[in-house]
Amino acid sequence: MGRMEAKSILIDATILIDHFRTRDRRMSAFRKVVRKCEVFMSVMTLYEVEFGAARAGRLSDLNDVLPFVKALPIDQRIAERAARLHADLIAAGKDIGVKDAFIGATRVVNSMPILTRNVRHFRRIPELRVISPSDLDERQGT
């Protein structure tokens, strides 16, 4: 479902975690997308990364990427959309959890695709355009 032609893109925690763990960060999906797009994340993604660092007892790496990413707040429209989206997914037996419902709703309300390693999970949201890191590699030549 890929093709990387978006001007703006929302990233999730999987992209940031992969970036932090990659030896050559210049080759990470995060670095590739920053070169091509305006990059956003939900404040819920910020929470997920900070929470993971806190649980591991270490400082977060977010300061390294925050100059390149705009955090989108959760407002009333996003909260309402997340509630409906989450209820619909639970009713369909396709629950993605509260945090990802908010991330998906942030994407839907702001009309941009999401870059994630968790493609199968986010594809449960019908109106969500999902891009995987391999989609970036396929478009590398252009």
C-alpha positions as a Markdown table, in Angstrom:
| # | Residue | x | y | z |
|---|---|---|---|---|
| 1 | Met | 0.0 | 0.0 | 0.0 |
| 2 | Gly | 3.1 | 2.2 | 0.0 |
| 3 | Arg | 4.5 | 4.7 | -2.5 |
| 4 | Met | 6.2 | 7.5 | -0.7 |
| 5 | Glu | 4.9 | 10.7 | -2.2 |
| 6 | Ala | 3.5 | 12.4 | 0.9 |
| 7 | Lys | 4.6 | 15.9 | 1.8 |
| 8 | Ser | 3.7 | 15.4 | 5.4 |
| 9 | Ile | 3.8 | 12.2 | 7.4 |
| 10 | Leu | 3.0 | 10.9 | 10.9 |
| 11 | Ile | 5.5 | 8.5 | 12.5 |
| 12 | Asp | 4.8 | 6.2 | 15.3 |
| 13 | Ala | 7.1 | 4.9 | 18.1 |
| 14 | Thr | 8.3 | 1.9 | 16.1 |
| 15 | Ile | 10.1 | 4.3 | 13.7 |
| 16 | Leu | 11.7 | 6.3 | 16.5 |
| 17 | Ile | 12.8 | 3.1 | 18.4 |
| 18 | Asp | 14.2 | 1.7 | 15.3 |
| 19 | His | 16.2 | 4.9 | 14.7 |
| 20 | Phe | 17.5 | 4.9 | 18.2 |
| 21 | Arg | 18.7 | 1.3 | 17.9 |
| 22 | Thr | 20.2 | 1.5 | 14.5 |
| 23 | Arg | 24.0 | 1.7 | 14.4 |
| 24 | Asp | 24.2 | 3.9 | 11.4 |
| 25 | Arg | 21.3 | 6.3 | 12.0 |
| 26 | Arg | 21.8 | 7.8 | 8.6 |
| 27 | Met | 20.2 | 4.7 | 7.2 |
| 28 | Ser | 17.1 | 4.6 | 9.5 |
| 29 | Ala | 13.6 | 5.1 | 8.1 |
| 30 | Phe | 13.3 | 8.2 | 10.3 |
| 31 | Arg | 16.3 | 9.8 | 8.7 |
| 32 | Lys | 15.1 | 8.9 | 5.2 |
| 33 | Val | 11.7 | 10.4 | 5.7 |
| 34 | Val | 13.0 | 13.5 | 7.4 |
| 35 | Arg | 14.9 | 14.3 | 4.1 |
| 36 | Lys | 11.7 | 14.0 | 2.1 |
| 37 | Cys | 8.8 | 15.2 | 4.2 |
| 38 | Glu | 7.6 | 17.3 | 7.0 |
| 39 | Val | 7.5 | 14.8 | 9.9 |
| 40 | Phe | 4.9 | 14.8 | 12.7 |
| 41 | Met | 4.1 | 12.5 | 15.7 |
| 42 | Ser | 1.2 | 12.4 | 18.1 |
| 43 | Val | 1.9 | 13.4 | 21.6 |
| 44 | Met | 0.9 | 9.8 | 22.4 |
| 45 | Thr | 4.0 | 8.6 | 20.5 |
| 46 | Leu | 6.1 | 11.0 | 22.5 |
| 47 | Tyr | 4.5 | 9.5 | 25.6 |
| 48 | Glu | 5.3 | 5.9 | 24.4 |
| 49 | Val | 9.0 | 6.7 | 23.8 |
| 50 | Glu | 9.4 | 8.6 | 27.1 |
| 51 | Phe | 7.5 | 5.8 | 29.0 |
| 52 | Gly | 9.8 | 3.2 | 27.5 |
| 53 | Ala | 12.9 | 5.1 | 28.5 |
| 54 | Ala | 11.6 | 5.7 | 32.1 |
| 55 | Arg | 10.7 | 2.0 | 32.5 |
| 56 | Ala | 14.2 | 1.0 | 31.3 |
| 57 | Gly | 15.7 | 3.5 | 33.8 |
| 58 | Arg | 17.5 | 5.5 | 31.1 |
| 59 | Leu | 17.3 | 9.0 | 29.6 |
| 60 | Ser | 15.2 | 9.3 | 26.5 |
| 61 | Asp | 16.8 | 9.9 | 23.1 |
| 62 | Leu | 13.9 | 12.2 | 22.0 |
| 63 | Asn | 16.0 | 15.4 | 22.2 |
| 64 | Asp | 18.0 | 14.1 | 19.3 |
| 65 | Val | 15.0 | 14.0 | 17.0 |
| 66 | Leu | 12.7 | 16.7 | 18.3 |
| 67 | Pro | 14.2 | 19.4 | 16.1 |
| 68 | Phe | 13.0 | 17.3 | 13.1 |
| 69 | Val | 9.5 | 16.3 | 14.3 |
| 70 | Lys | 6.5 | 18.4 | 15.3 |
| 71 | Ala | 4.4 | 16.9 | 18.1 |
| 72 | Leu | 0.7 | 17.1 | 17.4 |
| 73 | Pro | -1.5 | 17.6 | 20.5 |
| 74 | Ile | -4.6 | 15.7 | 21.3 |
| 75 | Asp | -7.6 | 18.0 | 20.9 |
| 76 | Gln | -11.3 | 17.6 | 21.1 |
| 77 | Arg | -11.7 | 16.4 | 17.4 |
| 78 | Ile | -8.9 | 13.8 | 17.9 |
| 79 | Ala | -10.4 | 12.6 | 21.2 |
| 80 | Glu | -13.9 | 12.2 | 19.6 |
| 81 | Arg | -12.5 | 10.5 | 16.5 |
| 82 | Ala | -10.3 | 8.1 | 18.7 |
| 83 | Ala | -13.3 | 7.2 | 20.8 |
| 84 | Arg | -15.5 | 6.3 | 17.7 |
| 85 | Leu | -12.6 | 4.5 | 16.0 |
| 86 | His | -11.7 | 2.5 | 19.1 |
| 87 | Ala | -15.3 | 1.5 | 19.7 |
| 88 | Asp | -15.7 | 0.4 | 16.1 |
| 89 | Leu | -12.5 | -1.6 | 16.1 |
| 90 | Ile | -13.5 | -3.4 | 19.4 |
| 91 | Ala | -16.9 | -4.2 | 18.0 |
| 92 | Ala | -15.3 | -5.7 | 14.9 |
| 93 | Gly | -12.9 | -7.8 | 17.1 |
| 94 | Lys | -9.9 | -5.7 | 15.9 |
| 95 | Asp | -8.9 | -3.8 | 19.0 |
| 96 | Ile | -5.6 | -1.8 | 18.6 |
| 97 | Gly | -5.6 | -0.3 | 22.1 |
| 98 | Val | -6.2 | 3.2 | 23.4 |
| 99 | Lys | -2.8 | 4.6 | 22.5 |
| 100 | Asp | -2.9 | 3.5 | 18.9 |
| 101 | Ala | -6.5 | 4.6 | 18.6 |
| 102 | Phe | -5.3 | 8.1 | 19.5 |
| 103 | Ile | -2.4 | 7.9 | 17.1 |
| 104 | Gly | -4.6 | 6.7 | 14.3 |
| 105 | Ala | -7.2 | 9.4 | 15.0 |
| 106 | Thr | -4.4 | 12.0 | 14.9 |
| 107 | Arg | -3.5 | 10.8 | 11.5 |
| 108 | Val | -7.1 | 10.7 | 10.2 |
| 109 | Val | -7.9 | 14.2 | 11.6 |
| 110 | Asn | -4.7 | 15.6 | 10.1 |
| 111 | Ser | -5.1 | 13.8 | 6.8 |
| 112 | Met | -1.6 | 12.4 | 6.4 |
| 113 | Pro | -0.2 | 8.8 | 6.0 |
| 114 | Ile | 1.5 | 7.0 | 8.9 |
| 115 | Leu | 4.9 | 5.5 | 8.7 |
| 116 | Thr | 5.2 | 2.5 | 11.0 |
| 117 | Arg | 6.8 | -0.9 | 11.3 |
| 118 | Asn | 3.5 | -2.1 | 12.8 |
| 119 | Val | 1.7 | -2.2 | 9.4 |
| 120 | Arg | -0.7 | -5.0 | 10.1 |
| 121 | His | -1.9 | -3.4 | 13.3 |
| 122 | Phe | -2.6 | 0.1 | 11.8 |
| 123 | Arg | -4.2 | -1.3 | 8.6 |
| 124 | Arg | -7.1 | -2.2 | 10.8 |
| 125 | Ile | -8.1 | 1.5 | 10.5 |
| 126 | Pro | -10.0 | 1.6 | 7.2 |
| 127 | Glu | -9.3 | 5.3 | 6.4 |
| 128 | Leu | -5.6 | 5.1 | 7.3 |
| 129 | Arg | -2.9 | 5.2 | 4.7 |
| 130 | Val | -0.1 | 3.1 | 6.0 |
| 131 | Ile | 3.5 | 3.2 | 4.8 |
| 132 | Ser | 6.2 | 0.8 | 5.9 |
| 133 | Pro | 9.9 | 1.4 | 6.0 |
| 134 | Ser | 10.3 | -0.9 | 3.0 |
| 135 | Asp | 8.1 | 1.4 | 1.0 |
| 136 | Leu | 10.8 | 4.1 | 1.6 |
| 137 | Asp | 13.5 | 1.7 | 0.3 |
| 138 | Glu | 11.4 | 1.0 | -2.9 |
| 139 | Arg | 11.3 | 4.7 | -3.7 |
| 140 | Gln | 15.0 | 5.4 | -2.8 |
| 141 | Gly | 15.9 | 5.8 | -6.5 |
| 142 | Thr | 13.5 | 8.6 | -7.1 |
